[in-house]
């Protein structure tokens, strides 16, 4: 396994892109701690990503910036896909989506030990038609 945190971060997004979430065990610490959208631990992280991939099959994560300093890596990511399954109570719409996310990864012994994820849910929910539109004036 590569010990370079930025390379491991790229592998994280490669795993999302190929949907092989079981491979997260190879790059994440078993006692991983998650914050915000990541879930509280490795199991919840897999569930969070898995539910996104179920609603948006074939969704791709494109890390635009991967910046590392010491044991921290910060990434700015663009996600793109098609809303084909239920997400947040909204049935698949067939709409194409594109939204941004930011992840902060903390490493220990070459593995992701802590992850904080924040994404632009407002844009995503608007794109799938989950938000009310304003009436014309």
Phi, psi and omega per residue, in radians:
X1 nan 2.465 3.131
X2 -1.291 2.324 -3.139
X3 -1.630 -0.086 3.121
X4 -1.268 2.025 -3.074
X5 -0.972 -0.655 -3.138
X6 -1.184 -0.639 3.092
X7 -1.187 -0.685 3.097
X8 -1.147 -0.677 3.084
X9 -1.048 -0.773 3.097
X10 -1.058 -0.698 3.105
X11 -1.076 -0.653 3.089
X12 -0.951 -0.820 -3.129
X13 -1.278 -0.558 3.047
X14 -1.084 -0.685 3.114
X15 -1.121 -0.751 3.077
X16 -1.055 -0.789 -3.073
X17 -1.132 -0.564 3.122
X18 -1.718 -0.008 3.033
X19 1.232 0.263 -3.112
X20 -1.647 1.199 -3.005
X21 -1.101 -0.375 3.084
X22 -1.087 -0.424 3.117
X23 -1.223 -0.246 3.080
X24 -1.047 -0.483 3.105
X25 -1.046 -0.471 -3.109
X26 -1.362 -0.455 -3.046
X27 -2.017 -0.132 -3.140
X28 -1.934 2.491 3.055
X29 -1.154 2.500 3.139
X30 -1.055 -0.471 3.138
X31 -1.761 0.489 3.138
X32 -0.829 2.432 3.042
X33 -1.952 2.322 -3.138
X34 -2.067 2.692 3.139
X35 -2.366 2.724 3.109
X36 1.005 -2.246 -3.045
X37 -1.252 -0.123 -3.068
X38 -1.341 -0.277 -2.980
X39 1.485 2.969 -3.005
X40 -1.462 -0.396 -3.063
X41 -2.644 -3.054 -3.078
X42 -1.089 -0.704 3.120
X43 -1.079 -0.809 3.137
X44 -1.206 -0.571 3.056
X45 -1.065 -0.817 3.111
X46 -1.064 -0.715 3.128
X47 -1.146 -0.711 3.141
X48 -1.097 -0.869 3.128
X49 -1.158 -0.714 -3.139
X50 -1.061 -0.725 3.140
X51 -1.174 -0.600 3.079
X52 -1.147 -0.754 -3.131
X53 -1.224 -0.498 3.063
X54 -1.194 -0.703 -3.120
X55 -1.366 -0.487 -3.100
X56 -2.268 1.202 -3.096
X57 -0.998 2.391 3.138
X58 1.382 0.132 3.117
X59 -0.992 2.470 3.140
X60 -2.063 2.407 3.043
X61 -1.786 2.188 3.125
X62 -2.076 1.710 3.122
X63 -1.167 2.052 -3.125
X64 -1.491 -0.584 3.117
X65 -2.455 2.297 3.020
X66 -2.208 1.936 -3.052
X67 -2.125 2.224 -3.108
X68 -2.113 2.526 3.036
X69 -2.599 2.022 -3.110
X70 1.070 -2.195 -3.110
X71 -1.641 0.207 -3.122
X72 -1.994 2.459 3.012
X73 -2.283 2.272 3.089
X74 -1.963 2.333 3.139
X75 -2.243 2.519 3.013
X76 -1.985 2.100 -2.937
X77 -2.209 2.451 2.980
X78 -1.850 2.232 3.050
X79 -1.851 2.440 3.087
X80 -2.425 2.506 3.096
X81 -3.101 -2.987 3.121
X82 -2.097 2.273 -3.137
X83 -1.308 1.682 -3.070
X84 -1.913 -0.370 -3.128
X85 -2.180 3.027 -3.113
X86 -1.127 2.375 3.065
X87 -2.469 2.177 3.118
X88 0.920 0.683 3.105
X89 1.413 0.072 3.140
X90 -1.857 2.118 3.137
X91 -1.092 2.665 3.113
X92 -0.879 2.331 -3.059
X93 -1.922 -0.234 -3.059
X94 1.352 0.059 -3.114
X95 -1.392 2.496 3.024
X96 -1.366 2.425 3.125
X97 -2.190 2.672 3.042
X98 -2.622 2.160 3.133
X99 -2.575 2.828 -3.082
X100 -1.801 2.687 3.081
X101 -2.546 2.779 3.079
X102 -2.269 2.329 3.091
X103 -2.178 2.456 2.987
X104 -2.080 2.074 -3.098
X105 -1.941 2.301 3.062
X106 -1.946 2.325 -3.042
X107 -1.891 2.577 3.021
X108 -2.509 2.188 3.125
X109 0.953 0.673 3.072
X110 1.387 0.074 -3.133
X111 -2.120 2.727 3.069
X112 -1.250 2.038 -3.098
X113 -1.809 -0.384 -3.123
X114 -2.635 2.462 -3.127
X115 -2.466 2.328 3.006
X116 -2.078 2.200 -3.137
X117 -2.121 2.349 3.040
X118 -2.366 2.296 3.113
X119 -2.332 2.829 -3.108
X120 -1.418 1.347 -3.119
X121 -1.156 -0.507 3.118
X122 -1.034 -0.843 3.120
X123 -1.094 -0.797 3.141
X124 -1.045 -0.865 -3.111
X125 -1.124 -0.623 3.083
X126 -1.138 -0.736 -3.103
X127 -1.159 -0.520 3.134
X128 -1.592 0.040 3.083
X129 1.458 0.386 -3.094
X130 -1.485 -0.252 -3.089
X131 -1.811 2.512 3.100
X132 -1.184 2.554 3.073
X133 -1.701 2.693 -3.140
X134 -1.384 2.592 3.115
X135 -1.323 2.535 3.117
X136 -1.112 2.589 -3.117
X137 -1.306 nan nan
